[in-house]
Amino acid sequence: MHKPLIKLSVIAALVLSANAAFALEYRSVARHGAVLSEAPGDEAKKLFLISKGMPLELLAEQGDWVRVRDRAGSLAWLRKKDLSTKHTVQVLRDATIYKAADAKSAIIYRAGKDLLLDLQENTRTGWLKVKHRDGASGFIRIEEVWGV
């Protein structure tokens, strides 16, 4: 009598946990001029172009297409091949990059609003280890970036 209910509960839990995990995944755009579309497919309305390195939140997949959300909250579809495995973050406002995961440590550099940084490590302590394109690495507070 309870077996169908248990099976249904297990299936629902698996589906919900898979969707929740995917919703927290971020990737960056692989090439300049990648096209964001209104729907999956070549015939869909093209919304705009996006630059290489921009972080996007992955929401769903459909064939060769991925539903994404950008920092502004806009939703669109992007070809899977236009996503990189490289993880970047975007600075939300002028921020300081420190030598260590501590605001009292030495300042490495100041990052301007919208700067893209390579994510090297999420310390899970509220700090991210990031790398600037010129090679300088340091730590930034997680609330000062988007894409993680």
GIUR-V662437 format. One record per pair of residues at least 4 apart in sequence whose ideal C-beta (glycine too) atoms are under 8 Angstrom apart, sorted by the first residue. I is the first residue (numbers start at 1). J is the second residue. If there is no record, write none. Layout:
((I;J) (I;J))
This chain:
((2;6) (3;7) (4;8) (5;9) (6;10) (7;11) (8;12) (9;13) (10;14) (11;15) (12;16) (13;17) (14;18) (15;19) (16;20) (17;21) (18;22) (19;23) (20;24) (21;25) (22;58) (22;59) (22;60) (22;61) (23;57) (23;58) (23;59) (24;57) (25;57) (25;58) (26;55) (26;56) (26;57) (26;58) (26;87) (26;147) (26;148) (27;55) (27;56) (27;58) (27;83) (27;84) (27;85) (27;86) (27;87) (28;52) (28;53) (28;54) (28;55) (28;56) (28;83) (28;84) (28;86) (28;87) (28;88) (28;116) (28;147) (29;34) (29;50) (29;51) (29;52) (29;53) (29;54) (29;56) (29;78) (29;82) (29;83) (29;84) (30;34) (30;52) (30;81) (30;82) (30;83) (30;84) (30;86) (31;52) (31;82) (32;51) (32;52) (33;49) (33;50) (33;51) (34;49) (34;50) (34;52) (34;78) (34;79) (34;82) (35;46) (35;47) (35;48) (35;49) (35;50) (35;78) (35;79) (35;82) (36;46) (36;47) (36;48) (36;49) (36;50) (36;68) (36;76) (36;77) (36;78) (37;41) (37;44) (37;45) (37;46) (37;47) (37;65) (37;76) (37;77) (37;78) (38;44) (38;45) (38;46) (38;47) (38;76) (38;77) (39;44) (39;45) (39;77) (40;44) (40;62) (40;63) (40;64) (40;65) (40;67) (40;77) (41;65) (44;77) (47;74) (47;76) (48;76) (50;54) (50;56) (50;70) (50;78) (53;86) (53;88) (53;116) (54;70) (54;88) (54;90) (54;116) (55;71) (55;87) (55;88) (55;89) (55;90) (55;116) (55;146) (55;147) (55;148) (56;68) (56;69) (56;70) (56;78) (56;83) (56;147) (57;68) (57;69) (57;70) (57;147) (58;66) (58;67) (58;68) (58;83) (59;66) (59;67) (59;68) (59;69) (59;75) (60;66) (60;67) (61;65) (61;66) (61;67) (61;80) (62;66) (62;67) (62;77) (64;79) (64;80) (64;81) (65;77) (65;78) (65;79) (65;80) (66;77) (66;78) (66;79) (66;80) (66;83) (67;75) (67;76) (67;77) (68;75) (68;76) (68;77) (68;78) (69;73) (69;74) (69;75) (70;74) (70;76) (71;90) (71;146) (71;147) (78;82) (78;83) (86;118) (87;118) (87;119) (87;147) (87;148) (88;116) (88;117) (88;118) (88;119) (88;147) (89;116) (89;117) (89;119) (89;128) (89;130) (89;140) (89;145) (89;146) (89;147) (89;148) (90;114) (90;115) (90;116) (90;117) (90;145) (90;146) (90;147) (91;95) (91;111) (91;112) (91;113) (91;114) (91;115) (91;116) (91;117) (91;140) (91;144) (91;145) (92;113) (92;143) (92;144) (92;145) (92;146) (93;113) (93;144) (94;110) (94;111) (94;112) (94;113) (95;110) (95;111) (95;140) (95;141) (95;144) (95;145) (96;103) (96;107) (96;110) (96;111) (96;140) (97;107) (97;108) (97;109) (97;110) (97;111) (97;130) (97;132) (97;136) (97;138) (97;139) (97;140) (98;102) (98;103) (98;105) (98;106) (98;107) (98;108) (98;138) (98;139) (98;140) (99;105) (99;106) (99;107) (99;108) (99;138) (99;139) (100;105) (100;106) (100;139) (101;105) (101;123) (101;125) (101;126) (101;127) (101;129) (101;139) (102;139) (103;141) (105;139) (108;136) (108;137) (108;138) (109;132) (109;136) (109;138) (111;115) (111;117) (111;132) (111;140) (115;132) (116;133) (117;130) (117;131) (117;132) (117;140) (117;145) (118;130) (118;131) (118;132) (118;133) (119;128) (119;129) (119;130) (119;147) (119;148) (120;128) (120;129) (120;130) (120;131) (120;137) (121;128) (121;129) (122;128) (122;129) (122;142) (122;148) (123;127) (123;128) (123;129) (123;139) (126;141) (126;142) (126;143) (127;139) (127;140) (127;141) (127;142) (128;139) (128;140) (128;141) (128;142) (128;145) (128;148) (129;137) (129;138) (129;139) (130;137) (130;138) (130;139) (130;140) (130;145) (131;135) (131;136) (131;137) (132;136) (132;137) (140;144) (140;145) (142;148))
